[in-house]
């Protein structure tokens, strides 16, 4: 198993890991197969985006802020 550490810099952040994954696959020598990316943290997720619309990285945090306000008091 290969581990990647992906630093973030904001409370809601998007980090394109494509090049890191491609580099690991290339160095593995595997020609064909499937990659599984696992994120062992409840406050992190993976979004697959074809990058057709660059505004997606703005739209998602905006909608999240409406659905789950940061300042709300959750119990």
Secondary structure as UniProt FT lines:
FT   HELIX           18..28
FT   TURN            42..43
FT   TURN            54..55
FT   HELIX           56..67
FT   TURN            70..71
//
